[in-house]
């Protein structure tokens, strides 16, 4: 395992998540899940940096990350199987999406950038 304290914390959090859902994973499956999550976080961090540097628009960021999250959840379902996936993610896993409303996110981005509301349509 990497000696990065953030990686260690994420592994502990994942172990707690599976334990609280009463889901046991063998080590290879756990490692694959942790790797999936780490890859998603890395890509999200890059998108956040692109957004902060104005290389992508808030709309592109939101749409990209929502699609990425759905892809991650699909990979998680395939890796865990339906029963374990449902135990871990519950009903929220049936329609995965970012926990932010698109309009609220875009309005917040516009305010941060010094303008008024964005019309997302």
Biopython code that builds the backbone (N, CA, C, O; Angstrom):
import numpy as np
from Bio.PDB.StructureBuilder import StructureBuilder

atoms = [
    (1, "UNK", "N", (0.835, -1.168, 0.000)),
    (1, "UNK", "CA", (0.000, 0.000, 0.000)),
    (1, "UNK", "C", (0.885, 1.239, 0.000)),
    (1, "UNK", "O", (1.962, 1.245, 0.597)),
    (2, "UNK", "N", (0.424, 2.280, -0.671)),
    (2, "UNK", "CA", (1.103, 3.558, -0.746)),
    (2, "UNK", "C", (1.206, 4.157, 0.650)),
    (2, "UNK", "O", (0.328, 3.926, 1.481)),
    (3, "UNK", "N", (2.268, 4.925, 0.927)),
    (3, "UNK", "CA", (2.447, 5.532, 2.240)),
    (3, "UNK", "C", (1.764, 6.893, 2.347)),
    (3, "UNK", "O", (1.892, 7.556, 3.376)),
    (4, "UNK", "N", (1.054, 7.321, 1.331)),
    (4, "UNK", "CA", (0.322, 8.589, 1.362)),
    (4, "UNK", "C", (-0.781, 8.507, 2.416)),
    (4, "UNK", "O", (-1.622, 7.610, 2.362)),
    (5, "UNK", "N", (-0.783, 9.451, 3.390)),
    (5, "UNK", "CA", (-1.818, 9.411, 4.447)),
    (5, "UNK", "C", (-3.241, 9.505, 3.895)),
    (5, "UNK", "O", (-4.163, 8.919, 4.462)),
    (6, "UNK", "N", (-3.429, 10.239, 2.790)),
    (6, "UNK", "CA", (-4.764, 10.330, 2.189)),
    (6, "UNK", "C", (-5.211, 8.973, 1.641)),
    (6, "UNK", "O", (-6.377, 8.599, 1.771)),
    (7, "UNK", "N", (-4.283, 8.242, 1.031)),
    (7, "UNK", "CA", (-4.612, 6.903, 0.539)),
    (7, "UNK", "C", (-4.991, 5.987, 1.698)),
    (7, "UNK", "O", (-5.955, 5.227, 1.611)),
    (8, "UNK", "N", (-4.233, 6.065, 2.768)),
    (8, "UNK", "CA", (-4.527, 5.244, 3.946)),
    (8, "UNK", "C", (-5.920, 5.562, 4.489)),
    (8, "UNK", "O", (-6.698, 4.657, 4.793)),
    (9, "UNK", "N", (-6.226, 6.851, 4.607)),
    (9, "UNK", "CA", (-7.537, 7.266, 5.109)),
    (9, "UNK", "C", (-8.654, 6.761, 4.199)),
    (9, "UNK", "O", (-9.683, 6.293, 4.687)),
    (10, "UNK", "N", (-8.466, 6.850, 2.907)),
    (10, "UNK", "CA", (-9.493, 6.377, 1.965)),
    (10, "UNK", "C", (-9.706, 4.871, 2.085)),
    (10, "UNK", "O", (-10.839, 4.397, 2.006)),
    (11, "UNK", "N", (-8.636, 4.128, 2.273)),
    (11, "UNK", "CA", (-8.753, 2.677, 2.452)),
    (11, "UNK", "C", (-9.540, 2.374, 3.721)),
    (11, "UNK", "O", (-10.418, 1.511, 3.715)),
    (12, "UNK", "N", (-9.235, 3.071, 4.799)),
    (12, "UNK", "CA", (-9.960, 2.871, 6.053)),
    (12, "UNK", "C", (-11.433, 3.226, 5.873)),
    (12, "UNK", "O", (-12.309, 2.510, 6.356)),
    (13, "UNK", "N", (-11.704, 4.322, 5.185)),
    (13, "UNK", "CA", (-13.101, 4.717, 4.938)),
    (13, "UNK", "C", (-13.837, 3.663, 4.112)),
    (13, "UNK", "O", (-14.992, 3.343, 4.392)),
    (14, "UNK", "N", (-13.159, 3.124, 3.092)),
    (14, "UNK", "CA", (-13.781, 2.068, 2.284)),
    (14, "UNK", "C", (-14.046, 0.823, 3.120)),
    (14, "UNK", "O", (-15.107, 0.208, 3.009)),
    (15, "UNK", "N", (-13.087, 0.455, 3.953)),
    (15, "UNK", "CA", (-13.282, -0.709, 4.815)),
    (15, "UNK", "C", (-14.493, -0.486, 5.721)),
    (15, "UNK", "O", (-15.304, -1.392, 5.911)),
    (16, "UNK", "N", (-14.613, 0.710, 6.275)),
    (16, "UNK", "CA", (-15.761, 1.043, 7.132)),
    (16, "UNK", "C", (-17.072, 1.003, 6.343)),
    (16, "UNK", "O", (-18.089, 0.523, 6.845)),
    (17, "UNK", "N", (-17.042, 1.506, 5.111)),
    (17, "UNK", "CA", (-18.251, 1.517, 4.282)),
    (17, "UNK", "C", (-18.750, 0.086, 4.048)),
    (17, "UNK", "O", (-19.937, -0.200, 4.205)),
    (18, "UNK", "N", (-17.834, -0.801, 3.672)),
    (18, "UNK", "CA", (-18.237, -2.184, 3.419)),
    (18, "UNK", "C", (-18.652, -2.884, 4.709)),
    (18, "UNK", "O", (-19.613, -3.653, 4.720)),
    (19, "UNK", "N", (-17.936, -2.622, 5.782)),
    (19, "UNK", "CA", (-18.285, -3.239, 7.066)),
    (19, "UNK", "C", (-19.665, -2.778, 7.538)),
    (19, "UNK", "O", (-20.464, -3.592, 8.000)),
    (20, "UNK", "N", (-19.950, -1.475, 7.426)),
    (20, "UNK", "CA", (-21.255, -0.974, 7.880)),
    (20, "UNK", "C", (-22.398, -1.509, 7.027)),
    (20, "UNK", "O", (-23.534, -1.594, 7.492)),
    (21, "UNK", "N", (-22.102, -1.872, 5.779)),
    (21, "UNK", "CA", (-23.115, -2.474, 4.906)),
    (21, "UNK", "C", (-23.169, -3.982, 5.083)),
    (21, "UNK", "O", (-23.965, -4.663, 4.435)),
    (22, "UNK", "N", (-22.311, -4.508, 5.971)),
    (22, "UNK", "CA", (-22.230, -5.941, 6.227)),
    (22, "UNK", "C", (-21.874, -6.712, 4.954)),
    (22, "UNK", "O", (-22.411, -7.784, 4.675)),
    (23, "UNK", "N", (-20.945, -6.121, 4.195)),
    (23, "UNK", "CA", (-20.496, -6.727, 2.943)),
    (23, "UNK", "C", (-19.025, -7.120, 3.103)),
    (23, "UNK", "O", (-18.176, -6.285, 3.417)),
    (24, "UNK", "N", (-18.744, -8.396, 2.883)),
    (24, "UNK", "CA", (-17.372, -8.880, 2.940)),
    (24, "UNK", "C", (-16.831, -8.997, 1.519)),
    (24, "UNK", "O", (-17.495, -9.503, 0.614)),
    (25, "UNK", "N", (-15.603, -8.510, 1.355)),
    (25, "UNK", "CA", (-14.937, -8.609, 0.060)),
    (25, "UNK", "C", (-13.615, -9.330, 0.247)),
    (25, "UNK", "O", (-12.937, -9.159, 1.260)),
    (26, "UNK", "N", (-13.253, -10.144, -0.748)),
    (26, "UNK", "CA", (-11.914, -10.705, -0.720)),
    (26, "UNK", "C", (-10.927, -9.585, -1.069)),
    (26, "UNK", "O", (-11.311, -8.552, -1.617)),
    (27, "UNK", "N", (-9.689, -9.804, -0.751)),
    (27, "UNK", "CA", (-8.686, -8.749, -0.946)),
    (27, "UNK", "C", (-8.570, -8.279, -2.396)),
    (27, "UNK", "O", (-8.518, -7.070, -2.627)),
    (28, "UNK", "N", (-8.527, -9.180, -3.388)),
    (28, "UNK", "CA", (-8.421, -8.699, -4.767)),
    (28, "UNK", "C", (-9.604, -7.801, -5.184)),
    (28, "UNK", "O", (-9.409, -6.811, -5.890)),
    (29, "UNK", "N", (-10.814, -8.145, -4.752)),
    (29, "UNK", "CA", (-11.984, -7.329, -5.097)),
    (29, "UNK", "C", (-11.904, -5.975, -4.401)),
    (29, "UNK", "O", (-12.205, -4.945, -5.003)),
    (30, "UNK", "N", (-11.498, -5.978, -3.132)),
    (30, "UNK", "CA", (-11.356, -4.721, -2.402)),
    (30, "UNK", "C", (-10.314, -3.820, -3.074)),
    (30, "UNK", "O", (-10.542, -2.622, -3.245)),
    (31, "UNK", "N", (-9.181, -4.398, -3.451)),
    (31, "UNK", "CA", (-8.117, -3.631, -4.096)),
    (31, "UNK", "C", (-8.611, -3.056, -5.423)),
    (31, "UNK", "O", (-8.315, -1.906, -5.747)),
    (32, "UNK", "N", (-9.361, -3.847, -6.192)),
    (32, "UNK", "CA", (-9.908, -3.350, -7.459)),
    (32, "UNK", "C", (-10.889, -2.205, -7.222)),
    (32, "UNK", "O", (-10.880, -1.216, -7.954)),
    (33, "UNK", "N", (-11.739, -2.339, -6.197)),
    (33, "UNK", "CA", (-12.690, -1.276, -5.896)),
    (33, "UNK", "C", (-11.944, -0.005, -5.478)),
    (33, "UNK", "O", (-12.268, 1.087, -5.945)),
    (34, "UNK", "N", (-10.962, -0.145, -4.614)),
    (34, "UNK", "CA", (-10.179, 1.014, -4.162)),
    (34, "UNK", "C", (-9.476, 1.678, -5.341)),
    (34, "UNK", "O", (-9.379, 2.904, -5.402)),
    (35, "UNK", "N", (-8.991, 0.873, -6.267)),
    (35, "UNK", "CA", (-8.334, 1.407, -7.458)),
    (35, "UNK", "C", (-9.327, 2.168, -8.343)),
    (35, "UNK", "O", (-9.011, 3.236, -8.868)),
    (36, "UNK", "N", (-10.529, 1.604, -8.500)),
    (36, "UNK", "CA", (-11.581, 2.301, -9.260)),
    (36, "UNK", "C", (-11.866, 3.670, -8.653)),
    (36, "UNK", "O", (-11.936, 4.679, -9.355)),
    (37, "UNK", "N", (-12.030, 3.680, -7.331)),
    (37, "UNK", "CA", (-12.343, 4.931, -6.654)),
    (37, "UNK", "C", (-11.185, 5.928, -6.780)),
    (37, "UNK", "O", (-11.408, 7.115, -7.018)),
    (38, "UNK", "N", (-9.976, 5.451, -6.625)),
    (38, "UNK", "CA", (-8.809, 6.333, -6.725)),
    (38, "UNK", "C", (-8.717, 6.936, -8.129)),
    (38, "UNK", "O", (-8.420, 8.120, -8.282)),
    (39, "UNK", "N", (-8.972, 6.122, -9.143)),
    (39, "UNK", "CA", (-8.955, 6.624, -10.516)),
    (39, "UNK", "C", (-10.014, 7.683, -10.748)),
    (39, "UNK", "O", (-9.763, 8.689, -11.411)),
    (40, "UNK", "N", (-11.206, 7.454, -10.196)),
    (40, "UNK", "CA", (-12.275, 8.442, -10.341)),
    (40, "UNK", "C", (-11.883, 9.743, -9.647)),
    (40, "UNK", "O", (-12.064, 10.826, -10.204)),
    (41, "UNK", "N", (-11.352, 9.640, -8.446)),
    (41, "UNK", "CA", (-10.942, 10.851, -7.706)),
    (41, "UNK", "C", (-9.857, 11.624, -8.451)),
    (41, "UNK", "O", (-9.884, 12.853, -8.499)),
    (42, "UNK", "N", (-8.903, 10.898, -9.032)),
    (42, "UNK", "CA", (-7.825, 11.542, -9.781)),
    (42, "UNK", "C", (-8.379, 12.305, -10.983)),
    (42, "UNK", "O", (-7.984, 13.442, -11.241)),
    (43, "UNK", "N", (-9.302, 11.669, -11.721)),
    (43, "UNK", "CA", (-9.899, 12.324, -12.882)),
    (43, "UNK", "C", (-10.750, 13.524, -12.466)),
    (43, "UNK", "O", (-10.756, 14.550, -13.146)),
    (44, "UNK", "N", (-11.464, 13.394, -11.353)),
    (44, "UNK", "CA", (-12.275, 14.513, -10.873)),
    (44, "UNK", "C", (-11.382, 15.684, -10.457)),
    (44, "UNK", "O", (-11.717, 16.843, -10.702)),
    (45, "UNK", "N", (-10.252, 15.377, -9.833)),
    (45, "UNK", "CA", (-9.321, 16.438, -9.438)),
    (45, "UNK", "C", (-8.777, 17.160, -10.666)),
    (45, "UNK", "O", (-8.613, 18.380, -10.648)),
    (46, "UNK", "N", (-8.497, 16.413, -11.729)),
    (46, "UNK", "CA", (-8.016, 17.046, -12.960)),
    (46, "UNK", "C", (-9.096, 17.935, -13.564)),
    (46, "UNK", "O", (-8.807, 19.040, -14.022)),
    (47, "UNK", "N", (-10.332, 17.460, -13.567)),
    (47, "UNK", "CA", (-11.431, 18.281, -14.084)),
    (47, "UNK", "C", (-11.623, 19.543, -13.247)),
    (47, "UNK", "O", (-11.890, 20.617, -13.786)),
    (48, "UNK", "N", (-11.485, 19.408, -11.927)),
    (48, "UNK", "CA", (-11.607, 20.575, -11.051)),
    (48, "UNK", "C", (-10.500, 21.585, -11.356)),
    (48, "UNK", "O", (-10.743, 22.792, -11.367)),
    (49, "UNK", "N", (-9.286, 21.091, -11.602)),
    (49, "UNK", "CA", (-8.179, 21.986, -11.961)),
    (49, "UNK", "C", (-8.457, 22.655, -13.306)),
    (49, "UNK", "O", (-8.180, 23.841, -13.481)),
    (50, "UNK", "N", (-9.004, 21.892, -14.256)),
    (50, "UNK", "CA", (-9.361, 22.464, -15.563)),
    (50, "UNK", "C", (-10.431, 23.541, -15.411)),
    (50, "UNK", "O", (-10.373, 24.578, -16.072)),
    (51, "UNK", "N", (-11.392, 23.295, -14.552)),
    (51, "UNK", "CA", (-12.446, 24.284, -14.311)),
    (51, "UNK", "C", (-11.859, 25.538, -13.666)),
    (51, "UNK", "O", (-12.170, 26.653, -14.083)),
    (52, "UNK", "N", (-11.024, 25.363, -12.664)),
    (52, "UNK", "CA", (-10.421, 26.511, -11.966)),
    (52, "UNK", "C", (-9.550, 27.344, -12.904)),
    (52, "UNK", "O", (-9.449, 28.559, -12.741)),
    (53, "UNK", "N", (-8.923, 26.697, -13.882)),
    (53, "UNK", "CA", (-8.056, 27.395, -14.840)),
    (53, "UNK", "C", (-8.827, 27.867, -16.077)),
    (53, "UNK", "O", (-8.232, 28.363, -17.033)),
    (54, "UNK", "N", (-10.144, 27.711, -16.051)),
    (54, "UNK", "CA", (-11.007, 28.119, -17.180)),
    (54, "UNK", "C", (-10.690, 27.381, -18.477)),
    (54, "UNK", "O", (-10.913, 27.907, -19.567)),
    (55, "UNK", "N", (-10.165, 26.150, -18.354)),
    (55, "UNK", "CA", (-9.936, 25.329, -19.549)),
    (55, "UNK", "C", (-11.218, 24.622, -19.985)),
    (55, "UNK", "O", (-11.353, 24.209, -21.136)),
    (56, "UNK", "N", (-12.158, 24.490, -19.043)),
    (56, "UNK", "CA", (-13.476, 23.934, -19.364)),
    (56, "UNK", "C", (-14.528, 24.813, -18.697)),
    (56, "UNK", "O", (-14.248, 25.509, -17.722)),
    (57, "UNK", "N", (-15.720, 24.770, -19.229)),
    (57, "UNK", "CA", (-16.822, 25.557, -18.674)),
    (57, "UNK", "C", (-17.448, 24.818, -17.494)),
    (57, "UNK", "O", (-17.277, 23.607, -17.359)),
    (58, "UNK", "N", (-18.170, 25.538, -16.643)),
    (58, "UNK", "CA", (-18.890, 24.859, -15.562)),
    (58, "UNK", "C", (-19.864, 23.800, -16.092)),
    (58, "UNK", "O", (-20.030, 22.744, -15.481)),
    (59, "UNK", "N", (-20.503, 24.087, -17.224)),
    (59, "UNK", "CA", (-21.427, 23.112, -17.810)),
    (59, "UNK", "C", (-20.699, 21.833, -18.206)),
    (59, "UNK", "O", (-21.169, 20.728, -17.935)),
    (60, "UNK", "N", (-19.549, 21.998, -18.848)),
    (60, "UNK", "CA", (-18.753, 20.838, -19.254)),
    (60, "UNK", "C", (-18.288, 20.054, -18.033)),
    (60, "UNK", "O", (-18.341, 18.824, -18.020)),
    (61, "UNK", "N", (-17.833, 20.768, -17.008)),
    (61, "UNK", "CA", (-17.394, 20.120, -15.778)),
    (61, "UNK", "C", (-18.517, 19.286, -15.181)),
    (61, "UNK", "O", (-18.329, 18.107, -14.880)),
    (62, "UNK", "N", (-19.689, 19.900, -15.010)),
    (62, "UNK", "CA", (-20.803, 19.200, -14.377)),
    (62, "UNK", "C", (-21.212, 17.977, -15.193)),
    (62, "UNK", "O", (-21.378, 16.888, -14.645)),
    (63, "UNK", "N", (-21.374, 18.157, -16.488)),
    (63, "UNK", "CA", (-21.802, 17.046, -17.339)),
    (63, "UNK", "C", (-20.753, 15.932, -17.372)),
    (63, "UNK", "O", (-21.099, 14.751, -17.330)),
    (64, "UNK", "N", (-19.484, 16.303, -17.445)),
    (64, "UNK", "CA", (-18.397, 15.322, -17.476)),
    (64, "UNK", "C", (-18.354, 14.526, -16.180)),
    (64, "UNK", "O", (-18.242, 13.300, -16.198)),
    (65, "UNK", "N", (-18.444, 15.228, -15.057)),
    (65, "UNK", "CA", (-18.346, 14.544, -13.775)),
    (65, "UNK", "C", (-19.573, 13.689, -13.480)),
    (65, "UNK", "O", (-19.456, 12.631, -12.861)),
    (66, "UNK", "N", (-20.733, 14.130, -13.911)),
    (66, "UNK", "CA", (-21.933, 13.317, -13.735)),
    (66, "UNK", "C", (-21.801, 12.020, -14.542)),
    (66, "UNK", "O", (-22.128, 10.941, -14.050)),
    (67, "UNK", "N", (-21.322, 12.134, -15.778)),
    (67, "UNK", "CA", (-21.109, 10.942, -16.614)),
    (67, "UNK", "C", (-20.035, 10.042, -16.000)),
    (67, "UNK", "O", (-20.172, 8.819, -15.996)),
    (68, "UNK", "N", (-18.976, 10.649, -15.486)),
    (68, "UNK", "CA", (-17.896, 9.876, -14.876)),
    (68, "UNK", "C", (-18.393, 9.128, -13.637)),
    (68, "UNK", "O", (-18.033, 7.971, -13.417)),
    (69, "UNK", "N", (-19.219, 9.795, -12.833)),
    (69, "UNK", "CA", (-19.764, 9.161, -11.635)),
    (69, "UNK", "C", (-20.654, 7.973, -12.008)),
    (69, "UNK", "O", (-20.575, 6.915, -11.383)),
    (70, "UNK", "N", (-21.499, 8.149, -13.026)),
    (70, "UNK", "CA", (-22.352, 7.045, -13.477)),
    (70, "UNK", "C", (-21.501, 5.879, -13.979)),
    (70, "UNK", "O", (-21.819, 4.717, -13.724)),
    (71, "UNK", "N", (-20.426, 6.192, -14.688)),
    (71, "UNK", "CA", (-19.515, 5.140, -15.172)),
    (71, "UNK", "C", (-18.869, 4.399, -13.997)),
    (71, "UNK", "O", (-18.772, 3.172, -14.004)),
    (72, "UNK", "N", (-18.427, 5.164, -12.986)),
    (72, "UNK", "CA", (-17.833, 4.554, -11.795)),
    (72, "UNK", "C", (-18.836, 3.627, -11.120)),
    (72, "UNK", "O", (-18.495, 2.503, -10.752)),
    (73, "UNK", "N", (-20.064, 4.092, -10.958)),
    (73, "UNK", "CA", (-21.076, 3.284, -10.284)),
    (73, "UNK", "C", (-21.393, 2.030, -11.089)),
    (73, "UNK", "O", (-21.628, 0.970, -10.508)),
    (74, "UNK", "N", (-21.403, 2.131, -12.418)),
    (74, "UNK", "CA", (-21.608, 0.954, -13.259)),
    (74, "UNK", "C", (-20.480, -0.056, -13.096)),
    (74, "UNK", "O", (-20.716, -1.263, -13.037)),
    (75, "UNK", "N", (-19.250, 0.451, -13.023)),
    (75, "UNK", "CA", (-18.099, -0.427, -12.802)),
    (75, "UNK", "C", (-18.166, -1.064, -11.418)),
    (75, "UNK", "O", (-17.815, -2.231, -11.247)),
    (76, "UNK", "N", (-18.618, -0.290, -10.434)),
    (76, "UNK", "CA", (-18.752, -0.817, -9.071)),
    (76, "UNK", "C", (-19.790, -1.936, -9.040)),
    (76, "UNK", "O", (-19.580, -2.962, -8.392)),
    (77, "UNK", "N", (-20.903, -1.743, -9.735)),
    (77, "UNK", "CA", (-21.945, -2.781, -9.780)),
    (77, "UNK", "C", (-21.409, -4.053, -10.426)),
    (77, "UNK", "O", (-21.655, -5.158, -9.942)),
    (78, "UNK", "N", (-20.681, -3.888, -11.511)),
    (78, "UNK", "CA", (-20.127, -5.047, -12.212)),
    (78, "UNK", "C", (-19.116, -5.781, -11.318)),
    (78, "UNK", "O", (-19.102, -7.012, -11.278)),
    (79, "UNK", "N", (-18.282, -5.034, -10.611)),
    (79, "UNK", "CA", (-17.274, -5.636, -9.746)),
    (79, "UNK", "C", (-17.893, -6.320, -8.531)),
    (79, "UNK", "O", (-17.515, -7.439, -8.185)),
    (80, "UNK", "N", (-18.841, -5.648, -7.887)),
    (80, "UNK", "CA", (-19.418, -6.162, -6.644)),
    (80, "UNK", "C", (-20.520, -7.187, -6.863)),
    (80, "UNK", "O", (-20.745, -8.048, -6.012)),
    (81, "UNK", "N", (-21.207, -7.101, -7.995)),
    (81, "UNK", "CA", (-22.396, -7.918, -8.220)),
    (81, "UNK", "C", (-23.607, -7.182, -7.647)),
    (81, "UNK", "O", (-23.477, -6.327, -6.772)),
    (82, "UNK", "N", (-24.776, -7.532, -8.158)),
    (82, "UNK", "CA", (-25.992, -6.800, -7.787)),
    (82, "UNK", "C", (-26.292, -6.814, -6.288)),
    (82, "UNK", "O", (-26.664, -5.785, -5.723)),
    (83, "UNK", "N", (-26.136, -7.955, -5.648)),
    (83, "UNK", "CA", (-26.509, -8.068, -4.237)),
    (83, "UNK", "C", (-25.617, -7.191, -3.341)),
    (83, "UNK", "O", (-26.117, -6.438, -2.506)),
    (84, "UNK", "N", (-24.314, -7.297, -3.523)),
    (84, "UNK", "CA", (-23.406, -6.493, -2.698)),
    (84, "UNK", "C", (-23.510, -5.012, -3.048)),
    (84, "UNK", "O", (-23.426, -4.155, -2.168)),
    (85, "UNK", "N", (-23.692, -4.713, -4.328)),
    (85, "UNK", "CA", (-23.854, -3.325, -4.761)),
    (85, "UNK", "C", (-25.060, -2.694, -4.074)),
    (85, "UNK", "O", (-24.972, -1.588, -3.542)),
    (86, "UNK", "N", (-26.176, -3.398, -4.088)),
    (86, "UNK", "CA", (-27.406, -2.903, -3.452)),
    (86, "UNK", "C", (-27.204, -2.736, -1.946)),
    (86, "UNK", "O", (-27.692, -1.769, -1.361)),
    (87, "UNK", "N", (-26.498, -3.657, -1.322)),
    (87, "UNK", "CA", (-26.247, -3.560, 0.122)),
    (87, "UNK", "C", (-25.416, -2.324, 0.458)),
    (87, "UNK", "O", (-25.640, -1.683, 1.485)),
    (88, "UNK", "N", (-24.470, -1.994, -0.395)),
    (88, "UNK", "CA", (-23.584, -0.857, -0.132)),
    (88, "UNK", "C", (-24.233, 0.468, -0.506)),
    (88, "UNK", "O", (-24.169, 1.425, 0.265)),
    (89, "UNK", "N", (-24.859, 0.537, -1.684)),
    (89, "UNK", "CA", (-25.338, 1.820, -2.197)),
    (89, "UNK", "C", (-26.846, 2.025, -2.080)),
    (89, "UNK", "O", (-27.338, 3.135, -2.282)),
    (90, "UNK", "N", (-27.577, 0.966, -1.756)),
    (90, "UNK", "CA", (-29.009, 1.095, -1.558)),
    (90, "UNK", "C", (-29.735, 1.635, -2.783)),
    (90, "UNK", "O", (-29.299, 1.437, -3.916)),
    (91, "UNK", "N", (-30.847, 2.318, -2.540)),
    (91, "UNK", "CA", (-31.657, 2.856, -3.631)),
    (91, "UNK", "C", (-30.919, 3.926, -4.436)),
    (91, "UNK", "O", (-31.160, 4.079, -5.634)),
    (92, "UNK", "N", (-30.020, 4.666, -3.783)),
    (92, "UNK", "CA", (-29.264, 5.708, -4.482)),
    (92, "UNK", "C", (-28.429, 5.117, -5.614)),
    (92, "UNK", "O", (-28.139, 5.802, -6.595)),
    (93, "UNK", "N", (-28.050, 3.879, -5.485)),
    (93, "UNK", "CA", (-27.258, 3.233, -6.522)),
    (93, "UNK", "C", (-28.045, 2.891, -7.769)),
    (93, "UNK", "O", (-27.462, 2.596, -8.812)),
    (94, "UNK", "N", (-29.366, 2.929, -7.672)),
    (94, "UNK", "CA", (-30.196, 2.587, -8.831)),
    (94, "UNK", "C", (-30.249, 3.713, -9.861)),
    (94, "UNK", "O", (-30.484, 3.451, -11.040)),
    (95, "UNK", "N", (-30.038, 4.940, -9.446)),
    (95, "UNK", "CA", (-30.030, 6.080, -10.364)),
    (95, "UNK", "C", (-28.856, 6.986, -9.985)),
    (95, "UNK", "O", (-29.058, 8.087, -9.473)),
    (96, "UNK", "N", (-27.634, 6.520, -10.237)),
    (96, "UNK", "CA", (-26.476, 7.275, -9.766)),
    (96, "UNK", "C", (-26.329, 8.623, -10.464)),
    (96, "UNK", "O", (-26.393, 8.725, -11.689)),
    (97, "UNK", "N", (-26.134, 9.634, -9.659)),
    (97, "UNK", "CA", (-25.843, 10.967, -10.171)),
    (97, "UNK", "C", (-25.136, 11.749, -9.075)),
    (97, "UNK", "O", (-25.218, 11.408, -7.895)),
    (98, "UNK", "N", (-24.451, 12.790, -9.481)),
    (98, "UNK", "CA", (-23.772, 13.622, -8.497)),
    (98, "UNK", "C", (-24.800, 14.204, -7.540)),
    (98, "UNK", "O", (-25.944, 14.443, -7.926)),
    (99, "UNK", "N", (-24.403, 14.433, -6.298)),
    (99, "UNK", "CA", (-25.372, 14.935, -5.315)),
    (99, "UNK", "C", (-25.693, 16.417, -5.467)),
    (99, "UNK", "O", (-26.298, 17.004, -4.570)),
    (100, "UNK", "N", (-25.307, 17.030, -6.569)),
    (100, "UNK", "CA", (-25.596, 18.448, -6.791)),
    (100, "UNK", "C", (-26.610, 18.605, -7.921)),
    (100, "UNK", "O", (-26.564, 17.879, -8.914)),
    (101, "UNK", "N", (-27.498, 19.534, -7.763)),
    (101, "UNK", "CA", (-28.438, 19.907, -8.801)),
    (101, "UNK", "C", (-27.691, 20.740, -9.848)),
    (101, "UNK", "O", (-26.917, 21.624, -9.482)),
    (102, "UNK", "N", (-27.903, 20.481, -11.120)),
    (102, "UNK", "CA", (-27.163, 21.168, -12.189)),
    (102, "UNK", "C", (-27.343, 22.684, -12.118)),
    (102, "UNK", "O", (-26.363, 23.426, -12.180)),
    (103, "UNK", "N", (-28.571, 23.141, -11.991)),
    (103, "UNK", "CA", (-28.840, 24.580, -11.966)),
    (103, "UNK", "C", (-28.180, 25.235, -10.749)),
    (103, "UNK", "O", (-27.579, 26.302, -10.874)),
    (104, "UNK", "N", (-28.285, 24.608, -9.583)),
    (104, "UNK", "CA", (-27.674, 25.149, -8.370)),
    (104, "UNK", "C", (-26.163, 25.228, -8.527)),
    (104, "UNK", "O", (-25.549, 26.221, -8.135)),
    (105, "UNK", "N", (-25.562, 24.195, -9.093)),
    (105, "UNK", "CA", (-24.122, 24.184, -9.315)),
    (105, "UNK", "C", (-23.715, 25.313, -10.253)),
    (105, "UNK", "O", (-22.776, 26.056, -9.967)),
    (106, "UNK", "N", (-24.423, 25.441, -11.371)),
    (106, "UNK", "CA", (-24.067, 26.463, -12.353)),
    (106, "UNK", "C", (-24.275, 27.872, -11.794)),
    (106, "UNK", "O", (-23.472, 28.766, -12.059)),
    (107, "UNK", "N", (-25.339, 28.074, -11.026)),
    (107, "UNK", "CA", (-25.564, 29.379, -10.395)),
    (107, "UNK", "C", (-24.420, 29.718, -9.438)),
    (107, "UNK", "O", (-23.940, 30.851, -9.414)),
    (108, "UNK", "N", (-23.993, 28.743, -8.661)),
    (108, "UNK", "CA", (-22.876, 28.951, -7.736)),
    (108, "UNK", "C", (-21.584, 29.278, -8.465)),
    (108, "UNK", "O", (-20.821, 30.137, -8.024)),
    (109, "UNK", "N", (-21.335, 28.599, -9.577)),
    (109, "UNK", "CA", (-20.133, 28.881, -10.364)),
    (109, "UNK", "C", (-20.171, 30.296, -10.936)),
    (109, "UNK", "O", (-19.157, 30.993, -10.959)),
    (110, "UNK", "N", (-21.330, 30.703, -11.387)),
    (110, "UNK", "CA", (-21.472, 32.047, -11.951)),
    (110, "UNK", "C", (-21.215, 33.101, -10.869)),
    (110, "UNK", "O", (-20.532, 34.094, -11.122)),
    (111, "UNK", "N", (-21.756, 32.890, -9.670)),
    (111, "UNK", "CA", (-21.528, 33.846, -8.574)),
    (111, "UNK", "C", (-20.042, 33.906, -8.218)),
    (111, "UNK", "O", (-19.508, 34.987, -7.969)),
    (112, "UNK", "N", (-19.381, 32.764, -8.193)),
    (112, "UNK", "CA", (-17.946, 32.744, -7.878)),
    (112, "UNK", "C", (-17.138, 33.490, -8.930)),
    (112, "UNK", "O", (-16.084, 34.056, -8.641)),
    (113, "UNK", "N", (-17.638, 33.480, -10.120)),
    (113, "UNK", "CA", (-16.923, 34.140, -11.219)),
    (113, "UNK", "C", (-17.346, 35.612, -11.362)),
    (113, "UNK", "O", (-16.902, 36.309, -12.274)),
    (114, "UNK", "N", (-18.210, 36.067, -10.449)),
    (114, "UNK", "CA", (-18.553, 37.482, -10.417)),
    (114, "UNK", "C", (-19.725, 37.896, -11.295)),
    (114, "UNK", "O", (-19.899, 39.084, -11.566)),
    (115, "UNK", "N", (-20.521, 36.952, -11.740)),
    (115, "UNK", "CA", (-21.654, 37.302, -12.591)),
    (115, "UNK", "C", (-22.969, 36.959, -11.924)),
    (115, "UNK", "O", (-23.013, 36.604, -10.746)),
    (116, "UNK", "N", (-24.008, 37.066, -12.671)),
    (116, "UNK", "CA", (-25.322, 36.694, -12.170)),
    (116, "UNK", "C", (-25.607, 35.263, -12.530)),
    (116, "UNK", "O", (-24.708, 34.525, -12.935)),
    (117, "UNK", "N", (-26.852, 34.864, -12.385)),
    (117, "UNK", "CA", (-27.234, 33.472, -12.629)),
    (117, "UNK", "C", (-26.988, 33.049, -14.069)),
    (117, "UNK", "O", (-27.061, 33.854, -14.997)),
    (118, "UNK", "N", (-26.696, 31.776, -14.227)),
    (118, "UNK", "CA", (-26.540, 31.148, -15.545)),
    (118, "UNK", "C", (-27.854, 30.462, -15.878)),
    (118, "UNK", "O", (-28.442, 29.800, -15.023)),
    (119, "UNK", "N", (-28.311, 30.611, -17.088)),
    (119, "UNK", "CA", (-29.487, 29.875, -17.537)),
    (119, "UNK", "C", (-29.008, 28.572, -18.144)),
    (119, "UNK", "O", (-28.423, 28.591, -19.227)),
    (120, "UNK", "N", (-29.234, 27.419, -17.479)),
    (120, "UNK", "CA", (-28.680, 26.146, -17.941)),
    (120, "UNK", "C", (-29.387, 25.567, -19.159)),
    (120, "UNK", "O", (-29.007, 24.489, -19.616)),
    (121, "UNK", "N", (-30.381, 26.227, -19.695)),
    (121, "UNK", "CA", (-31.098, 25.692, -20.849)),
    (121, "UNK", "C", (-30.576, 26.233, -22.148)),
    (121, "UNK", "O", (-31.080, 25.875, -23.213)),
]
sb = StructureBuilder()
sb.init_structure("model")
sb.init_model(0)
sb.init_chain("A")
sb.init_seg("    ")
for serial, (resi, resn, name, xyz) in enumerate(atoms, 1):
    if name == "N":
        sb.init_residue(resn, " ", resi, " ")
    sb.init_atom(name, np.array(xyz, "f"), 0.0, 1.0, " ", f" {name:<3s}", serial, name[0])
structure = sb.get_structure()
